[in-house]
C-alpha cells in the first residue's frame, strides 16, 4: 500500500467529501499560512523566507484537505455541531437513494438527454406492480404482499445467481455490455459497478444487487412493455420490490426493517432501513417521514414515486 493510500480517508473524500468542511479548512489553511509567514518575517526578518514558509504551509495544508477531507482533526463532527442546518442542507446529499442500474450505462434504453432520462424514469412503482399482479393485498393485514407465484420465481432466480456467482454476467447481459469489461467495487458494504470508466450502477449491498438482477429476469414475464422502459424506470421498479423481501438474497436469513440514524457528509438523517439479520447486508434505505397527525402533514415511511 502506497503512502497516499495509507493517508487518504475515502470516507471524507471523493463523493463523500463534506463541502462545508473543505471550505472551512481551506480558510483555516490560508490564515495559518499567513500567520506562519508573518511570524517568520517578524522573527527572522526576511520577506522572501516568510513567503516561502507560507507557501509550504499552504501546500501541505491543501494536500491534507485533498487526501483526508480536512486539516483540523474532528472537523466533520465540529461542522455538524456548529454550522447552521440551513447551510449544511445546501451541500448535503441526504440519505442515499435506493440505487440500481445507471441511466445511460448501456443499451438503447439509456439514449437521450439527461432531462429525457429523468422524465422516462418516473413511474408509480406500487401502481405498476399491483396492476401486473406482482403484488396483491395481503390476506391477513391491510398492506401489500408479493403474489406467491412471483415470490417463488424471484426466489429461485436469486438462488441461482448467488450459487453461480453470476452477478457480472447477469449485469452485462441486461445492459448489453462486455462482461470482461464490467468490474465491481465495494465501499462500506455498497456495491458499485463500472464499465469503460463510467458508473454502470450502485447498490446498497451484494444482496441488493442479486435481488435486482433476479427481479429483472422475472419481471418481463409480468410487467407489460418492460423492454420499452428506460433504465431509470426499471431501476425504480426493482428498488421498489426490495421492500417486500423477507429472506436475504445473499445469506438466506430473515430480513428486518426498522428506523435508524445514518451519517451523511454533513448531517445525520433518520431513515427506514431493511437489513439481513444474519450477515448485516443492507437491502433498502428510505428517508423516514414522520407519521401523519390529525390536521397536520406527514405520512408513512413508504416509497416516494
N, C-alpha and C positions, 0 to 999 in steps of 0.2 A: 504494500500500500504506500502511495506517494505521500510526501509531506502535505501537499494540498488536500488530498483526500482525508488525511487524519485531522486536519484543521477545519475543513468545511463542515458546516452544520446544515444538512439538507432540510431539516425541519423548519429553518428560518430563512432559507434562500430559495431561489427559483420561483416556482408558483406559490410557495409557502411564505414568500417574503412579506413582512409587515411594512407597508409603505410609511406609515407614521413613525415606526421605529427607525427606519432608514433615514427619513428626513430629520428626525430629532438628533440622531447620532452624527449625521453629516454636519449639522450646525455645531454640535459639540466638537467635532474634529477640526472645523475651521477656527473656532475660538481657541481650542487647545494649541493649535499650530501657531496662531498669532501670539498667544501668551508666551509660549516657549521661545519663539523668535525674538520677541521684545525683551524677554529676560536675558537671552544671550547677548543682545545688543547692549543692554544696560550693564551687565556684569563683565563682559569681555571687551566691549567697545568696538566691535566690527559689524557694520551693517550687512556686508556680504555673508559673513558667517551666520548671522541671525537669519538671513533669508534662506540659506542652505539648510539650517537646522529645522526651520519652519516647514520647508518643502519636504524634508524627510519625514517629519511627524505627520504631515498631511497625507503623504503617500502610504505610510504604514497604517494610518487610520482607515484610509479608503480600502486597502487590501483586507483589513479586518472586517469592515462592513460588507464588502463583497463576498468574502468567504464564509463569514459567520452570521451575517444578517444584522449585526450590531457591533458597537465598540465598547459600550459600558455594559458589564455583566448585569443580567437581570432586567435589561431594558424591556423585553416583551411584557413581563409582568408589571413593571412600572407604568408602561404605556397604557395597559388595560385599566390600571387602577386610577391614574391621574388625568388621562386625556378625556375630554368630554365625549359622551357617547355619540353625539351628533357628528363629531369629526371622525371618529372611528368608523361609523356607519358608511361614510363616503368612500372608504378604502376597503372595507371588509367584504369578502366574497360570500360570507354566510355559510350555512351548512352545505355540504356537497350534495349535488343532485343525485338522482338515482343512478346515473351513469348509463353506459351502454355503448353501442356502436356509434362512431362519429359520422355525422353527415359529411358526405364528400370523401369518405375513406376509400370508396371504390364502387364500381358498377354504375349503371345509368341512374339509379335512384339518388345518387349524390350529385348529379349535374345541376347547374343553375346557380343563381346568385345566392348570397347569404340570406337576403330577405326572403327569397322564394323558398329556401330550405326551411326557414323558421316558420313560414306560413304552412308549408306542406307537413311540418312535423307536429302540428297541433291537432290532437284527437281527444275525444272523450273516452278514456280507457274503459271506464266502467260500463258505459253505454254500448261500446263496440263488443266487449267481451260478453256482456249479457245477451245482446242480440244474437251473437254467434253461438250461444249455448255453452260457452267455455265456463262461465259461472252461472249460478242459479240461486234462488232463495234457499237458505238453509232450512233443513227440516225441523230443527229444534230451537232456532233462535232467529231474531229479527236482523238478519245480516245476509251477506252473500258468501257462498262456498263454491269451490271447484266442482264441476259435474264429475261424477265417478268415472265416466268414460275418458274424459280429458285427463283427469288426475292419473289414471293408470298408464295412459300413453306417455304422458310427460315424465312420470317417474321412471318408466322403463328406459326412455331415451337418456335421461340424466345418468342412470346407472351404467349404460353402455359407454357414454363419453368418459365418465370417471374411471371405469375399469380399463379402458383402452388408452387413456391419456391422450385423447384425440382433440383437445381444445384448439391447437394451432391449425390442424387440418380442417376442422369444422368452421372456424372463423374465416380462413382463407376461402373456403368453398362458398360460404354465404356472402362474402364481399367480393368474390371473383378476383382473388389475389393469388400470387405465387406463394405457396406455403413455406418455401425455403427462405423467403424474404420477410416473413412475419416473425416478430420477436416480442416477448413479454418481459416487462419489468415489474418488480414488486416493491412497493413503497409503503411501509407501515401496514401491511396486510392488503392494501389495494392492488389490483392488477391493472396494468396499463399495456395496451397493445400498440406496437409501432410498425409502420410499413413505409419503406422508402423515406425514412426520416420524418414522417408525419404520424401524428397520433391517429390510430385506427379505432380506438375505443378505450373506455375505462370502466372498471367495475369495482365494487366495494371489496371483493374478495374472489378467490378462485371458485368458491361455492356459487357466488352470484353469476360469474362467467358461465359456469356449467349450466345453471338454471336458464340463462338467456339463450345459450346455444341450443339447448334441448328444446326449449319452447319454440324457437324459430324454425325448428324442423317439424314440429307438430301443428303449430297454429295455421299454416297454409291449408290444412285439411278442414279447418273450422271457419276461419275468417275469410269471407269472400273478397276478392280483389287484393289479397295480401301482396302479391308480386307488384302491384301498381303503387303501393305505399312507399313514401320516401323513407330513407333510413331513420330519420328522426322520429317519424310516426311509429315505425316498427319498434324502435328502442323504447318509446314511451309505453307501448302495449306490453313489451317484455318486462320492463321495470314494474309496471302495474300488477303483473301476475305474481311477482315475488312476494307480495303482501299476503298471499294465500298459502304459501309454502309452510307445511308443518313438520317436514322431515328434511334435515340438512342434505343438500346435494353432494357435499364433499365427505362428511364423516358419518352420515346416516343417523345422527342423533336428533333429538327433538329441537324445535325452533321456539325460542321465547322472545316475546316482544315487550318493550317497556319504555319508560321515559328516562332519558339520560341527558347529562350535560356534556357537550363537546366543546373543545377549544379550537377556534379558527385562528387566523393570523393575528387578529386584533381584539376579538371579543369572545365571550362564552355564549353558547346557544343551547336552548332546550330543544331536544329532538325526540322523536319516537323511532326507536331502532329495533330491528329484528335480527337476532344473533343465534348462531348454532350453539347450543348449550355445551356440547362436549368439546368442540375444537375452537370455539370462540369466533368463528368466521362471521363477518357481518354480511347479511343479505340485503338489507334495506335500511335507509336512513331518511326520514322525512322531517321537515320543520314541525315543531309542536305548536298547536293552536289551542288557546285556552277554550275550554268548553263554554258553550253559549249559556248566558244567564238571561232570565226573563227581562225583556225590554232592552237587552244590550247585545253588542256584537260578539262574535266568536263562533266556534264550530268544532267538530270532532277532528282529531288528527288523521285525516284521510288524504288520499292523493288529490292534488290540485290539477285539474285538466285545463 
